[in-house]
């Protein structure tokens, strides 16, 4: 699955989240939204099971229970806090627009009620004995009231149209926040959350279509020593360089994510082990072929090497087993001298 497809999928999940929250009478607070997003996307198995039990028991999800679930099942880190803050800001803007629209609709309903009352009163006052002047006065009154109602409706339409534009703008902001929530801020590749979602969906597709699927776990060799020698600022630049090289080699439906620290994960759909080996070897050669230099001093940093472990999907695999087998192959590559590719296969 392309990373862009992951973004589109997040948008579909978002729509399902808001629908389910409304169905269960849950207020769309940032915290509640994030909890339900994790539930609908099935990104947190323990949370999903806990919410299934609550919903099956029809106990409801009060704000205190939502906060309790969030604290129990959602790990907090700096990136998560940043995204939550952004969601909170967008949520406040949405709430402001909704409040304005609610007031506008309420005022229009009041005007419509008053207009209906005036029509009823006028209708009750009409009889056959009215003179031409009296009928003219009634007609003029009706015309005046109708014009007033039309002006009010026109003004409401303009204000609601403005609010619609504001909501479109907020939706764009919210889509951007969702996109950022799936991207590693340092390297620009998919983050761990996006990897988890993509791996689950890729494994489901492989099980349904019987097409091959491979997972590559890749690690920058001796990165800690490199960091200690040159500093974390240079280390961050190396991570960004490696990420660019990975993106340059990978194509189509391939997904590359920063798994943690200096470790990357690559999902290769519709790819057998032989193909995954070729991809990993190309990445290894590309990264190792360049000698890096510091722009500030032109000092050589030497070459960067990487080790790779490959596993192919087995029918009935869990995400944990799949990742563990790729990790085992990665450790084999490290133990065998690093800067190489190792794989495990059912074949």
C-alpha positions as CSV (number, residue, x, y, z in Angstrom):
1,X,0.0,0.0,0.0
2,X,1.4,3.4,-0.9
3,X,1.9,5.9,1.9
4,X,-0.5,8.2,0.1
5,X,-3.1,5.4,0.3
6,X,-2.5,5.3,4.0
7,X,-3.4,9.0,4.3
8,X,-6.6,8.4,2.3
9,X,-7.4,5.5,4.6
10,X,-6.9,7.7,7.6
11,X,-9.5,10.1,6.1
12,X,-11.9,7.1,5.7
13,X,-11.3,6.0,9.3
14,X,-11.8,9.6,10.5
15,X,-15.3,9.6,8.9
16,X,-16.1,6.3,10.5
17,X,-14.8,7.6,13.9
18,X,-17.1,10.7,13.8
19,X,-20.1,8.5,12.7
20,X,-19.6,6.0,15.6
21,X,-19.0,8.7,18.1
22,X,-22.3,10.4,17.2
23,X,-24.1,7.0,17.2
24,X,-22.9,6.4,20.8
25,X,-23.5,9.9,21.9
26,X,-19.8,10.7,22.6
27,X,-18.7,14.3,22.4
28,X,-16.0,14.9,19.8
29,X,-13.3,16.1,22.1
30,X,-9.6,15.7,21.0
31,X,-9.0,13.0,23.6
32,X,-12.1,11.1,22.7
33,X,-11.5,11.4,19.0
34,X,-7.9,10.0,19.4
35,X,-9.2,7.1,21.5
36,X,-12.0,6.2,18.9
37,X,-9.5,6.6,16.1
38,X,-7.3,4.0,17.7
39,X,-10.3,1.8,18.2
40,X,-11.7,2.0,14.7
41,X,-8.3,1.6,13.1
42,X,-7.6,-1.4,15.3
43,X,-4.2,0.0,16.0
44,X,-4.3,-0.9,19.7
45,X,-5.5,-4.5,20.4
46,X,-5.9,-4.2,24.1
47,X,-7.9,-0.9,23.8
48,X,-10.1,-2.4,21.1
49,X,-11.0,-5.4,23.4
50,X,-11.7,-3.1,26.3
51,X,-14.0,-0.9,24.3
52,X,-15.7,-3.9,22.7
53,X,-16.6,-5.1,26.2
54,X,-18.0,-1.7,27.3
55,X,-20.0,-1.2,24.1
56,X,-21.4,-4.8,24.2
57,X,-22.5,-4.2,27.8
58,X,-24.1,-0.9,26.8
59,X,-22.5,0.9,29.7
60,X,-21.8,4.0,27.7
61,X,-18.6,6.0,27.4
62,X,-18.7,8.9,29.8
63,X,-15.9,11.5,29.7
64,X,-14.4,10.1,32.9
65,X,-14.3,6.5,31.4
66,X,-12.8,7.8,28.1
67,X,-10.0,9.6,30.1
68,X,-9.5,6.4,32.1
69,X,-9.2,4.3,28.9
70,X,-6.8,6.8,27.4
71,X,-4.5,6.9,30.4
72,X,-4.5,3.1,30.5
73,X,-4.0,2.2,26.9
74,X,-2.5,5.2,25.0
75,X,1.2,5.8,25.5
76,X,2.2,9.4,25.8
77,X,5.2,10.8,24.0
78,X,6.3,14.2,22.8
79,X,5.1,13.7,19.2
80,X,1.7,12.4,20.5
81,X,1.4,15.5,22.7
82,X,2.2,17.8,19.8
83,X,-0.5,16.2,17.6
84,X,-3.0,16.2,20.4
85,X,-2.4,19.9,20.8
86,X,-3.0,20.5,17.1
87,X,-6.2,18.4,17.2
88,X,-7.4,20.4,20.2
89,X,-6.8,23.7,18.3
90,X,-8.7,22.5,15.2
91,X,-11.4,21.1,17.4
92,X,-11.9,24.4,19.1
93,X,-12.2,26.1,15.7
94,X,-14.8,23.5,14.6
95,X,-16.8,24.0,17.8
96,X,-16.8,27.8,17.3
97,X,-18.2,27.4,13.8
98,X,-20.8,24.9,15.0
99,X,-21.9,27.2,17.8
100,X,-22.2,30.1,15.3
101,X,-24.2,27.9,12.9
102,X,-26.4,26.7,15.8
103,X,-27.2,30.3,16.8
104,X,-27.9,31.3,13.2
105,X,-30.3,28.4,12.7
106,X,-32.0,29.1,16.1
107,X,-32.5,32.7,15.1
108,X,-33.9,31.7,11.7
109,X,-36.3,29.2,13.4
110,X,-37.5,32.0,15.7
111,X,-38.1,34.3,12.7
112,X,-39.9,31.5,10.9
113,X,-42.1,30.9,13.9
114,X,-42.9,34.6,14.2
115,X,-43.7,34.8,10.5
116,X,-46.0,31.8,10.8
117,X,-47.7,33.4,13.8
118,X,-48.2,36.6,11.8
119,X,-49.7,34.7,8.9
120,X,-52.1,32.9,11.3
121,X,-53.2,36.1,12.9
122,X,-53.7,37.7,9.5
123,X,-55.6,34.7,8.2
124,X,-57.9,34.7,11.2
125,X,-58.6,38.4,10.7
126,X,-59.8,38.0,7.2
127,X,-63.6,37.8,6.6
128,X,-66.1,38.6,3.8
129,X,-67.0,42.0,5.3
130,X,-63.6,43.6,5.0
131,X,-63.4,46.7,2.9
132,X,-61.0,47.2,0.0
133,X,-58.8,49.5,2.1
134,X,-58.7,46.9,4.9
135,X,-57.8,44.1,2.5
136,X,-55.1,46.4,1.0
137,X,-53.6,47.0,4.5
138,X,-53.6,43.2,5.2
139,X,-51.9,42.5,1.8
140,X,-49.3,45.2,2.5
141,X,-48.6,43.7,5.9
142,X,-48.1,40.3,4.4
143,X,-45.8,41.7,1.8
144,X,-43.8,43.5,4.4
145,X,-43.5,40.4,6.6
146,X,-42.6,38.2,3.6
147,X,-39.9,40.6,2.5
148,X,-38.5,40.7,6.0
149,X,-38.4,36.9,6.1
150,X,-36.8,36.7,2.7
151,X,-34.1,39.2,3.7
152,X,-33.4,37.3,6.9
153,X,-33.2,34.0,4.9
154,X,-30.9,35.5,2.4
155,X,-28.6,36.8,5.2
156,X,-28.6,33.4,6.8
157,X,-27.7,31.8,3.5
158,X,-24.7,34.1,3.2
159,X,-23.6,33.5,6.7
160,X,-24.0,29.7,6.4
161,X,-22.0,29.9,3.1
162,X,-19.2,31.7,4.9
163,X,-19.3,29.1,7.7
164,X,-19.1,26.4,5.0
165,X,-16.0,27.9,3.7
166,X,-14.5,28.1,7.2
167,X,-15.3,24.5,7.8
168,X,-13.6,23.6,4.5
169,X,-10.5,25.5,5.7
170,X,-10.6,23.7,9.1
171,X,-11.1,20.3,7.3
172,X,-7.9,21.1,5.3
173,X,-6.1,21.9,8.6
174,X,-7.4,18.7,10.2
175,X,-6.3,16.6,7.2
176,X,-2.9,18.1,7.5
177,X,-2.8,17.2,11.2
178,X,-3.8,13.6,10.4
179,X,-1.1,13.5,7.8
180,X,1.5,14.8,10.2
181,X,0.4,12.2,12.8
182,X,1.5,9.5,10.3
183,X,4.9,11.0,9.5
184,X,8.2,10.8,11.4
185,X,9.0,14.5,12.0
186,X,12.8,14.0,11.7
187,X,13.1,11.8,8.6
188,X,9.9,12.5,6.7
189,X,9.1,8.8,6.2
190,X,6.2,7.0,7.8
191,X,6.3,6.8,11.6
192,X,5.6,3.7,13.8
193,X,1.9,4.4,13.9
194,X,1.7,4.4,10.1
195,X,3.8,1.3,10.0
196,X,1.5,-0.6,12.3
197,X,-1.6,0.4,10.3
198,X,0.1,-0.5,6.9
199,X,1.4,-3.8,8.2
200,X,-2.0,-4.9,9.5
201,X,-3.6,-4.0,6.2
202,X,-0.8,-5.5,4.1
203,X,-1.0,-8.8,6.0
204,X,-4.8,-8.9,5.6
205,X,-4.5,-8.3,1.9
206,X,-1.8,-11.1,1.6
207,X,-4.0,-13.5,3.5
208,X,-7.0,-12.7,1.3
209,X,-5.2,-12.7,-2.1
210,X,-2.5,-15.3,-1.4
211,X,0.0,-12.9,-2.8
212,X,3.5,-12.8,-1.4
213,X,4.4,-10.2,1.3
214,X,7.9,-9.4,2.7
215,X,9.0,-7.3,5.6
216,X,12.5,-5.9,5.8
217,X,14.0,-4.7,9.1
218,X,17.1,-2.5,8.5
219,X,19.5,-1.0,10.9
220,X,22.4,1.6,10.5
221,X,25.6,-0.1,11.6
222,X,27.4,1.3,14.6
223,X,25.1,4.3,14.8
224,X,25.6,4.8,18.5
225,X,29.4,5.0,18.1
226,X,28.8,7.4,15.2
227,X,26.5,9.6,17.3
228,X,29.0,9.6,20.2
229,X,31.8,10.6,17.9
230,X,30.2,13.3,15.8
231,X,27.2,14.4,18.0
232,X,23.4,14.0,17.7
233,X,23.0,16.9,15.2
234,X,25.2,15.1,12.7
235,X,23.5,11.8,13.7
236,X,20.1,13.3,12.8
237,X,21.5,14.4,9.4
238,X,22.6,10.8,8.8
239,X,19.1,9.5,9.6
240,X,17.7,12.0,7.1
241,X,20.2,10.9,4.5
242,X,19.4,7.3,4.9
243,X,15.7,8.0,4.7
244,X,16.2,9.8,1.4
245,X,18.2,6.9,0.0
246,X,15.4,4.4,1.1
247,X,12.8,6.5,-0.6
248,X,14.9,6.9,-3.7
249,X,15.2,3.1,-4.1
250,X,11.7,2.1,-3.1
251,X,8.8,2.5,-5.5
252,X,5.1,1.9,-6.0
253,X,3.3,0.3,-3.1
254,X,6.4,-0.1,-0.9
255,X,6.2,1.5,2.5
256,X,9.2,2.6,4.5
257,X,8.9,3.7,8.1
258,X,11.2,4.7,10.9
259,X,10.6,1.9,13.4
260,X,12.6,3.4,16.2
261,X,16.0,5.1,16.7
262,X,18.2,4.1,13.8
263,X,16.0,1.2,12.7
264,X,13.8,1.3,9.7
265,X,11.0,-1.1,8.5
266,X,10.1,-1.7,4.9
267,X,6.8,-3.4,3.8
268,X,7.0,-4.9,0.3
269,X,3.6,-6.1,-0.9
270,X,3.3,-8.6,-3.8
271,X,7.0,-9.3,-3.4
272,X,8.7,-12.7,-2.8
273,X,11.8,-13.2,-0.8
274,X,14.0,-13.1,-3.9
275,X,12.6,-9.7,-4.8
276,X,13.0,-8.4,-1.3
277,X,16.6,-9.5,-1.3
278,X,17.2,-7.6,-4.5
279,X,15.6,-4.5,-3.0
280,X,17.6,-4.7,0.2
281,X,20.9,-5.3,-1.7
282,X,20.2,-2.2,-3.8
283,X,19.6,-0.1,-0.7
284,X,22.7,-1.5,1.0
285,X,24.9,-0.7,-2.0
286,X,23.4,2.8,-2.5
287,X,23.9,3.8,1.1
288,X,27.4,2.4,1.4
289,X,28.6,3.8,-1.9
290,X,28.6,7.4,-0.8
291,X,31.2,9.0,1.5
292,X,29.6,11.7,3.6
293,X,31.1,15.1,4.4
294,X,30.2,17.9,6.8
295,X,29.2,21.0,4.9
296,X,30.5,23.3,7.6
297,X,34.1,21.9,7.5
298,X,34.2,19.5,4.6
299,X,35.5,16.9,7.1
300,X,34.8,13.3,6.0
301,X,32.4,11.2,7.9
302,X,33.3,8.1,6.0
303,X,30.7,5.8,4.6
304,X,27.5,4.6,6.2
305,X,26.6,0.9,6.1
306,X,23.4,-0.9,7.0
307,X,22.3,-4.5,7.9
308,X,19.1,-6.0,6.7
309,X,16.8,-8.8,7.8
310,X,14.0,-10.2,5.6
311,X,11.0,-12.4,6.5
312,X,8.1,-13.4,4.2
313,X,4.5,-13.6,5.4
314,X,3.3,-17.0,6.5
315,X,-0.4,-17.9,6.5
316,X,-1.8,-17.3,10.0
317,X,1.2,-15.0,11.0
318,X,0.5,-12.4,13.7
319,X,2.1,-9.0,13.4
320,X,4.4,-9.9,16.4
321,X,5.6,-13.1,14.8
322,X,6.2,-11.5,11.4
323,X,8.3,-8.7,12.9
324,X,10.2,-11.1,15.2
325,X,11.3,-13.3,12.3
326,X,12.5,-10.3,10.3
327,X,14.3,-9.0,13.4
328,X,15.9,-12.4,13.9
329,X,17.2,-12.2,10.4
330,X,18.5,-8.7,11.1
331,X,20.4,-9.9,14.1
332,X,21.9,-12.7,12.0
333,X,23.2,-10.1,9.6
334,X,24.7,-8.1,12.4
335,X,26.3,-11.2,14.0
336,X,27.7,-12.2,10.6
337,X,29.7,-9.0,10.3
338,X,27.1,-6.3,9.4
339,X,26.7,-4.5,6.1
340,X,24.8,-7.5,4.6
341,X,21.4,-9.0,4.0
342,X,20.0,-12.0,5.6
343,X,16.6,-13.6,5.2
344,X,14.3,-16.3,6.6
345,X,11.7,-18.0,4.4
346,X,9.1,-20.6,4.5
347,X,10.4,-22.0,1.3
